[in-house]
Amino acid sequence: IQPVEASFGKQLYKLLERELVANKRDTAALAGRFGITIFLNTLFGLIFANAGARDAAKGDGLSSHFGAIVMVTIGSMFGTAQPVMLGFPLERPIFLREYTTGTYSCLAYFLSKGLVEVPLAFVQQLVTYMLVYPMLDLQGDFFQLVAAAWALGIASSSVAIVLGCAVPDVKAVAELAPAVFVPQMLFAGFFVRISQIPLYLRWAQYLCALKYCLNLILIIEFKDCTKTSDSPEIAQAACNALLDTNDVERSEWRIYIAVLAALFLGFRLLGSAVLIKKAESFY
C-alpha cells in the first residue's frame, strides 16, 4: 500500500465533493429510497390510523398503538440500512484500488461517506414522522421521536457497512442480510421478553440497535397515557406495564443513547478494519 501524499483536508474535500455529486446524479436511487419510505409509512398510517389516540385503558387500544410504533421503527431500520448495504459492495473495488495506490486514507473515505449519509438518514426519518405522526396521532414529542429513529438509522447503516465490506458482492449481501437483521427483531423485546431468552444468548442484545431505539421511542411515546383515556389511572398503569414487559427503564434513557452511539462508532471502525485488511491482499 502506497503512502498518501495529499493532506487530510484535501482528501476529505475531494471525497466529499465526489460523494455529493454521486448522490445528485443517482436520482433513481434517491427516488427509490424516499419513494419506498413514503409508500410504506403511508401504508402504516392507513392501517394503524389514529392508533395513538386510542384509549390505553382498553387492551386493543394499547396493543394497536404499540404495534404501530414497532412497525414504523422496524421500517426505519430497514429503510436506512438497505441502501447502504446494497450500495457498498459496488463501491468497494473503487476504494480498494484507490486506497492501495495512496489516493486517500481510510479515515477520510469513511468520514466523507458519513458526512453525506448521516444528514440523509435524518431527512429520511423526518419524512417518516411527518407522515406517521399525524396519521397515527402519536402522543410523544415529534422531534424526540425523529431523533431516536435517526439514531437507529445511522447505527443500522453502520451494521450494513460491515456486511457490505465483508462479502464479495450484492448477491451475497442479500443472502446474509436476514442473518444480521432478523435477530434485531428477536432481541427487540416485542416477540419475546429479554428475561425469557436463554442467559447465554442475552449478550447479543447489546449489538441490536433496534432494541435500544425502541426503548427510547416507547419512553417518549408512552410518557403520559392519560391524555387520551377516560380512565387515566388505568391507562397509565397499562402503559407502565407495557414498558415493564419490554424491559424498558425510563431512568436509563441515557444508557440507551450511549449504546446507540457506541454501535454507530463501533461498527464503522469494524467496517474500516475489514476494508483495510482486504486492501492488504488486493494485489
Steps between C-alpha positions, in 0.01 A plus 500: 500500500648832391511793746250783459664824385200737502406677821210361701294815432544464125413131512183570695398791276541304176330188637212704638462680168493168314247353743268797462524492120434124498187540711381790287542302180347179631147635512349155450655371823386806695152479351482132587625559854252775580223350286506176699514697825194703401307196373563277803432768760188613322389136509580479873307822552193366322505161673564638849303823453461696827655215699677751725172661606333179614427442865798323660270375776350265241720209397432533128580869502839457665598197292422675170692809617800287593478299177501818293811627680681169444418484130609859435825441692582179313428683175740776605773243559468332161436823313837649595707181510399344170630771262838495675509122517432458127709794381823441690612180322480688167731774627747272676719416192546874439602555861745209499669623182526861611595420859781263402644758260510763774225724362342552845483351847231271636406760763438768237290256295274395787470854632389631160244220470368579846475874437258430215324194635421627851307814387326292233386253766367791707296631207366150438382467862356851488292399198394183683364683802349783298278225356432271795482758779169657388359183343558289811427793731816430701527657845876530551719799418543515121867597494597251768338221298685614187831514690452147641415360156800685352730340758363160400548580132868594525577212737328253265684643199826438687405133533417501129845643423671213682293252300571683175874507575522134595327326208604493133186624320140620527364146463691387808379805692138421417547141612665590831283800590229295679765347728600851607164679524252230608675463840448875545126432511536197726698697759278810480271367774191501278469129427659371821618667819876526544465328839352196322793466260767249614766672709785392270333685208401824673837666431388536137246769599789744541570470125141570401428867435129430447462400866639826637325724251169332575567550872550873441192532280283318754621734774422804282166378368358353824623773732144609572216263411231692686425757229301265276326291764174521695673299775837676535633299795425167331647626172827612660526173690452308173773705331737443791429127480576508127840657567571245775405214268750627243776556761498877454627716788409868470799604711748328264430709189855638507636146490284421196637805318858405595452145369368631167797737470741218585343272238524776239869564566594139576360351180651783292842423645446129441402567139811709441716227655345241267565719195861568599556128546360429156714777350814333630432200276349693208800454268 
